[in-house]
Each structure stands twice: as structure tokens, then as C-alpha cells.
Amino acid sequence: SIACLVGYREEAKLFQGALESYNDASTKYLVVGVDGNSAEDEEMVKIFQKVREPKTDLEPKPQRQKLPEHDFEFQKAYEYILNELANSGSLDIIRDTPEDLAICFTQPHRDLKEVRLAAWILSIILADLKDVHYLWSSDSDTIVLPDTISSITKIVAAEPTVAGASALVQLNTAHLSFIAQMAQTAYNCDAYLNRSALGGIGRSECLNGPGSLFRIAALRTVAASWYHCQYPASQSRTVLNEDMQVTMLLGKEGWSRRYSAGSIIQTAGPVTLDGWVGQRIRWSRGIHLHRVHDYQYILSQGYLYTAYMIRSGLYDPLLFLWTAYYAIMGQQLVQISLLDFICLEVIPPVYNYFRSTKPRAGLSRTVAHYLSYRAISPAYRMYTFLTPQKDSW
């Protein structure tokens, strides 16, 4: 597989740790895209040079022209970047380097989607030259374990109809604050069961950030459409959930997606309440926009997926309304039995806790973190449910 990661002014320690993890994983081919070419962005380039120790440093040729905005075709961009490689002399170096090849490029800052698309196309060109069929895509702060990419590649390669698979996410900042521990608990007590269930029916999300593996044959058919994917309620691509977009486009093309709980990645999570809520609002709003504007896709993906999306979309707003009604009126709007409560709020987190990867936090601390998460999540999800057109965090 080819590893591809992108970032914008990443914290030096996090970026260096991510690059070193790819060295430890014996990654043969690595593409790094830096979203910016100003003096502040040179720090990431210097870290790349320090960790990978490139044998050749090519000076940039004439400034790269902006990729076409309208009638964008993947093949046109592919040929354009291929010509840029040939003109700069990089193409001959790529062909003459059998393995242990790492490429770092910078481009004018715009948004993460543009640099990720450029990195994908460059990676696909490299894959075609080296006869590689799978692409690992991640953020610049994502750490992979030695067997992460190899194990998830086996899962995707086993089924020719699978376009990609996402990995189990762990937060390496969970020890820094109560909020960070709560965020990790949310992953342990919520994400595992949901992603495994969707992965079992081939409908799991492909999280290119923090990390997912793609079959290149599938990715190249949706890359251009993904770049232009934009909902009428928002004029900024960066506010939307790009992971949901690429997942949807792959599904429309008939590809399935899996989830690999045995493939672990580590990433930095928010350590403050403002940072965590802002992140969740961004994700939640993107999901709401996806449900509204892509409802035909949701209805076409089978009964189980449709039921899951309806349930996940309505549960928290209804819980918020029920709680608010009780707080204001002093009466229960809906009678909830003890069995309902156990099935919805006890069994799933307990199951996920014991299925989560060790080491785990103590059970008492996990309960406190989970209750805090469940108290906050209905509020921010209700907020994003009511403000789909708000184009910011």
C-alpha cells in the first residue's frame, strides 16, 4: 500500500511522531501534502526532511496553477500532475527508486480538500508506476501501529467489492484532561458497536481523517466528485463532513465499506470543552446535511442502514425534547420503561467497554465520563439539527 497524509501547520511533535510511526511500519511509499507554501509552513517540510532524510531535494518549477474549478475531470488532473512530475525531473527519480520512496510537496493554502485531492492524485500516479492497488489516507497527526496498514489491507483485498475500510481510533491525548478522557470514552462506548454493525453490512464510513484504506480502483472513480461535493445549505466545503461524502459517493457506485477493529490508529483529540464541542458540532452538522440532502442514497442502501440513520438522527433530538419538557413542566412526556433504559443506555456502552482495546480506564471513571458525554451530546446535536445553514463552528 501507499501511505498518504496531509496537514496544515501541524504541531511539530505530533507530525514527527506520525512520520516516525510510518518508518516503524516499514512503509515503502509515502506521500505528504502540506497545505501552504509560506514561511510558517516550512516547519513541516523540515520535519519531513529530518525524519525521512530524502536523498534528493528538487527545487520547485514554475508555480503550480490552480486546479480547474468547473467541469473537473480526474484524468485531466492526473495528466497535469504527471506532466509536472516529468518537467521537474521527479518522474525519473520515482521510476528509478524501487522502494523506500517518500515525497513531500507544498501548495498554496486554500482548504484541506484541495491538498488531499492533490495528494491522492500524486499517490495514485505513484501507485500506477509501482503497481500498487491500495492507498492509506490519513491526517498529519495520525500514528499507525506496525501492523495497522498491513492488517487493514488484508481485509479490503479479501473482497473485490470492498472499496475501503476504516480503523479503530484511539486518542493519545486521553490522559491530559477530563474532557480528553470523556472523548476517549465516547469512542470506546459508542463507536465500536456502531461501526462494527455498519461494517458488517458493508456500510461503514471511510474516515480518511484520521485514517482509512482505499482500493485505488474505487477511489479514482469518486475523487473528483468528492472534491466538488457541496450542499446548498453551506458555501464552504471545509465545514462539512468529508468522510461522509466519500463514503456516500463510494456507496452510490456500488462499493461496500468495512471496519477493522483490529487495525488501530492513534490521533490527538481535543483537551478542552470548547475544542471538543466545536469538533462535535462540525461533525454533527455535516451528518445532518448528509441526511437531508442525500436521503435518496440513505433509502437505497438497505433497510438496516436506513433504520440506523433514522434512529441515530432522531434519538438525541427527541431525548433533548423529553428532558426539556420534564425540566419545564415537571411531567414526563413519554413513559420509558426500565427495560428500554437498560437496552439503550446500559448494554451498548458496557459491551463496547469490554470489547475496547486495552489498556482501559477504570470502570468507575468510565461511567463518569460516559454520563458527562450523554449529558452534553443531545444539546449540541439538537443545536446542529436546528442550525443546518450556519456555516461555522
C-alpha positions in Angstrom: 0.0 0.0 0.0 0.9 3.6 -0.5 0.6 5.9 2.6 -0.7 9.4 2.0 -1.1 12.0 4.7 -1.9 15.7 4.6 -1.9 18.6 7.1 -1.9 22.3 7.8 0.7 23.7 10.2 0.6 20.6 12.3 2.2 20.7 15.7 5.8 19.7 15.3 5.8 16.9 17.9 2.6 15.3 16.6 3.8 15.5 12.9 7.2 14.0 13.8 5.6 11.2 15.8 3.3 10.4 12.8 6.2 10.2 10.4 8.2 8.1 12.7 5.3 5.6 13.0 5.3 5.1 9.3 9.1 4.4 9.5 8.4 1.8 12.2 5.7 0.3 10.0 8.2 -0.2 7.2 6.2 1.9 4.8 7.7 1.6 1.3 5.9 4.5 -0.3 4.9 7.7 1.4 3.3 10.9 0.1 3.0 14.0 2.4 0.9 17.1 1.3 1.4 20.4 3.2 -1.5 22.8 2.8 0.5 26.0 2.5 3.8 27.2 1.0 4.6 30.2 3.2 7.4 30.6 5.7 5.2 29.2 8.5 4.6 26.0 6.5 8.3 25.3 6.1 8.5 23.7 9.5 6.6 20.7 8.4 8.9 20.3 5.4 12.0 20.5 7.7 10.5 17.8 10.0 9.8 15.6 6.9 13.5 16.0 5.8 14.7 15.2 9.3 12.7 12.0 9.7 12.8 10.6 6.1 16.3 12.0 5.1 15.5 12.4 1.4 18.3 11.7 -1.0 17.1 14.3 -3.5 15.7 17.8 -2.9 14.1 19.2 -6.0 13.6 22.9 -6.3 10.0 23.8 -7.4 9.4 24.6 -11.0 7.1 27.3 -12.2 4.2 27.9 -9.7 1.5 25.2 -9.9 -1.6 26.5 -11.5 -4.9 26.2 -9.6 -6.8 23.0 -10.4 -9.8 23.7 -12.6 -13.0 24.6 -10.7 -15.6 23.7 -13.3 -16.0 20.5 -15.4 -13.3 19.0 -13.3 -12.2 15.6 -14.6 -10.0 13.2 -12.7 -8.0 12.3 -15.8 -7.2 15.9 -16.6 -5.8 16.5 -13.1 -3.9 13.2 -13.3 -2.2 14.1 -16.6 -1.5 17.6 -15.3 0.3 16.4 -12.2 2.1 13.7 -14.2 3.4 16.4 -16.6 4.6 18.5 -13.6 6.5 15.5 -12.3 8.1 14.9 -15.6 9.0 18.6 -16.1 10.6 18.8 -12.6 12.6 15.6 -13.1 10.8 13.8 -10.3 9.3 11.2 -12.6 12.6 9.6 -13.4 13.6 9.5 -9.7 10.3 7.8 -8.9 10.9 5.2 -11.6 14.5 4.6 -10.5 13.7 4.2 -6.8 12.4 0.6 -6.2 11.2 1.2 -2.6 11.6 3.4 0.5 10.3 6.4 -1.5 8.9 9.4 0.3 7.6 12.6 -1.4 6.7 15.8 0.3 5.0 18.7 -1.6 3.6 22.1 -0.6 1.0 24.2 -2.4 -0.8 27.5 -1.7 -3.2 27.2 1.3 -6.8 27.0 0.5 -8.5 24.2 2.3 -7.9 20.6 3.3 -9.9 19.1 0.4 -7.7 20.6 -2.3 -4.4 19.4 -0.8 -5.9 16.0 -0.1 -7.1 15.7 -3.7 -3.6 16.6 -4.9 -2.0 14.1 -2.6 -4.5 11.4 -3.7 -3.7 12.0 -7.4 0.0 12.1 -6.8 -0.3 8.8 -4.7 -2.3 7.2 -7.5 0.3 8.2 -10.1 2.9 6.6 -7.8 0.7 3.5 -7.4 0.4 3.1 -11.2 4.1 3.3 -11.6 4.8 0.8 -8.8 1.8 -1.5 -9.5 0.2 -0.9 -6.1 -3.5 -1.3 -5.6 -4.3 0.2 -2.2 -3.9 3.7 -0.7 -3.8 4.5 3.0 -5.1 8.1 3.6 -4.7 9.9 6.9 -4.1 13.2 8.7 -0.7 14.5 9.6 -1.1 13.8 13.3 -2.3 10.2 12.9 0.0 7.5 14.3 -0.1 4.0 12.8 1.0 0.8 14.6 3.4 -1.5 12.8 0.6 -3.8 11.6 -2.1 -1.3 11.0 -1.9 -0.8 7.3 -1.0 -4.4 6.5 -3.9 -5.8 8.6 -6.5 -3.5 7.1 -5.1 -4.1 3.6 -5.8 -7.8 4.0 -9.5 -7.1 4.9 -10.0 -4.9 1.8 -8.1 -7.3 -0.5 -10.2 -10.3 0.6 -13.4 -8.9 -1.1 -13.2 -7.4 -4.6 -16.4 -5.4 -4.0 -15.0 -3.6 -0.9 -13.8 0.0 -1.7 -12.1 0.6 1.7 -12.1 0.2 5.4 -11.6 2.3 8.5 -9.6 1.5 11.6 -10.2 1.7 15.3 -9.4 5.1 16.7 -7.6 5.7 19.9 -6.8 9.2 21.4 -3.2 9.6 22.6 -4.2 12.7 24.5 -6.8 11.0 26.7 -4.5 11.4 29.8 -4.3 15.2 29.5 -7.7 16.3 30.8 -11.2 15.2 31.9 -12.6 16.3 28.5 -10.0 14.2 26.7 -10.8 11.2 28.8 -14.5 11.7 28.1 -13.8 11.9 24.3 -11.9 8.5 24.5 -14.8 7.0 26.5 -17.2 8.2 23.8 -15.1 6.2 21.3 -15.0 3.1 23.5 -18.7 3.1 24.5 -20.3 4.3 21.2 -18.1 4.0 18.1 -17.2 0.3 18.4 -20.7 -1.2 18.2 -22.0 1.3 15.7 -19.0 1.0 13.3 -18.9 -2.8 13.6 -22.6 -3.1 12.9 -22.4 -0.9 9.8 -19.2 -2.6 8.7 -21.0 -6.0 8.9 -23.4 -4.8 6.2 -20.7 -3.0 4.2 -21.9 0.5 5.1 -19.2 1.7 7.4 -17.7 5.2 7.0 -14.3 5.5 5.4 -12.6 8.0 7.7 -9.8 9.5 5.5 -9.2 11.6 8.5 -7.9 10.3 10.9 -7.3 7.3 8.6 -8.7 4.8 6.2 -7.5 2.4 3.5 -9.0 2.7 0.0 -8.9 0.5 -3.1 -7.4 2.8 -5.7 -9.7 1.4 -8.4 -12.6 2.7 -6.4 -11.1 5.9 -5.2 -10.2 7.2 -8.6 -13.8 7.0 -9.7 -15.1 9.3 -7.0 -12.2 11.6 -6.2 -13.3 14.5 -8.5 -16.9 14.3 -7.4 -15.8 14.2 -3.8 -13.8 17.4 -4.3 -16.8 19.3 -5.6 -19.3 17.7 -3.2 -21.1 20.7 -1.6 -24.6 21.1 -0.1 -26.8 24.1 -0.9 -27.0 25.0 2.8 -23.3 25.6 3.1 -20.9 27.5 0.8 -17.8 26.2 2.5 -16.6 22.7 1.8 -14.3 22.7 4.9 -17.3 22.8 7.3 -18.8 19.7 6.0 -18.1 16.1 6.9 -15.8 15.0 4.1 -15.7 11.4 5.4 -19.4 11.1 5.0 -19.1 12.5 1.4 -16.5 10.0 0.2 -18.5 7.2 1.9 -21.7 8.2 0.1 -20.1 8.5 -3.3 -18.5 5.1 -3.0 -21.9 3.7 -2.0 -23.6 5.2 -5.0 -21.0 3.5 -7.2 -22.0 0.1 -5.6 -18.9 -0.3 -3.4 -19.1 -1.6 0.1 -17.0 -0.4 3.1 -15.7 -2.4 6.1 -14.5 -1.7 9.6 -11.4 -3.2 11.1 -11.4 -3.2 14.9 -8.1 -5.0 15.0 -6.3 -2.2 13.0 -5.5 0.6 15.4 -4.6 4.2 14.8 -3.8 6.9 17.4 -4.6 10.6 17.0 -4.7 13.7 19.1 -8.1 14.7 20.3 -9.4 17.9 21.9 -8.5 18.5 25.5 -10.8 21.5 26.3 -14.6 21.7 26.3 -14.6 24.4 23.6 -12.5 22.3 21.3 -14.5 19.1 21.9 -17.9 20.7 21.4 -16.6 22.6 18.3 -15.4 19.4 16.8 -18.6 17.6 17.5 -20.7 20.4 16.1 -18.8 20.3 12.8 -19.2 16.5 12.5 -22.9 16.6 13.6 -23.8 19.4 11.2 -22.2 17.5 8.3 -24.1 14.4 9.2 -27.4 16.3 9.4 -26.8 17.9 6.0 -26.0 14.5 4.6 -29.3 13.0 5.9 -31.3 15.9 4.4 -29.7 16.3 1.0 -28.8 12.6 0.4 -32.0 11.0 1.7 -32.4 9.0 -1.6 -29.0 7.5 -1.1 -29.9 6.5 2.5 -33.1 4.9 1.4 -31.3 3.0 -1.3 -28.8 1.3 1.0 -31.0 -1.3 2.5 -33.4 -1.5 5.5 -30.8 -1.9 8.2 -28.7 1.1 7.1 -31.9 3.2 6.6 -33.2 2.3 10.1 -29.8 3.1 11.7 -29.7 6.5 10.1 -33.2 7.4 11.1 -32.7 6.1 14.7 -29.3 8.0 15.1 -30.9 11.2 13.6 -33.9 11.3 15.8 -32.8 9.8 19.1 -30.8 12.7 20.6 -33.2 15.5 19.5 -36.1 13.5 21.0 -34.1 12.9 24.2 -33.4 16.6 24.4 -37.1 17.5 24.0 -38.2 14.9 26.5 -35.6 16.2 29.1 -36.5 19.9 28.4 -40.2 19.2 28.8 -39.7 17.4 32.1 -37.5 20.2 33.4 -40.0 22.9 32.4 -43.4 21.2 33.0 -42.4 18.7 35.7 -44.1 15.9 33.8 -42.9 13.0 31.7 -43.8 13.5 28.0 -43.2 9.8 27.3 -43.1 6.9 29.7 -39.8 5.0 29.4 -39.6 1.6 31.0 -36.6 0.3 32.8 -36.0 -2.3 30.1 -35.9 0.4 27.5 -33.3 2.3 29.5 -31.1 -0.8 30.0 -31.2 -1.7 26.3 -30.4 1.8 25.1 -28.1 3.2 27.7 -26.5 0.4 29.7 -26.0 -2.7 27.5 -24.3 -0.9 24.5 -21.7 1.0 26.5 -20.9 -1.9 28.7 -20.4 -4.2 25.7 -18.3 -1.7 24.0 -16.2 -1.1 27.1 -15.2 -4.7 27.5 -14.7 -5.1 23.7 -12.4 -2.0 23.6 -8.7 -2.3 23.3 -6.6 -2.4 26.5 -5.4 -0.6 28.5 -8.8 0.7 29.5 -9.7 3.4 32.1 -11.2 2.2 35.4 -14.9 1.3 35.2 -15.9 4.0 37.7 -14.1 6.7 35.8 -15.6 5.4 32.5 -19.1 5.7 34.0 -18.5 9.3 35.0 -17.0 10.1 31.6 -19.9 8.4 29.8 -22.6 10.2 31.8 -20.9 13.5 31.0 -20.9 12.7 27.3 -24.5 11.6 27.3 -25.5 14.8 29.1 -23.7 17.1 26.6 -24.3 15.2 23.3 -28.1 15.8 23.0 -27.6 19.5 23.4 -25.0 20.0 20.6 -26.8 17.6 18.3 -30.1 19.5 18.8 -28.2 22.7 18.1 -26.8 21.4 14.8 -30.2 19.9 14.0 -31.8 23.4 14.2 -28.9 25.3 12.6 -28.0 23.4 9.4 -27.2 26.5 7.4 -24.8 28.0 10.0 -21.5 27.9 8.1 -19.1 27.9 11.0 -18.5 26.0 14.3 
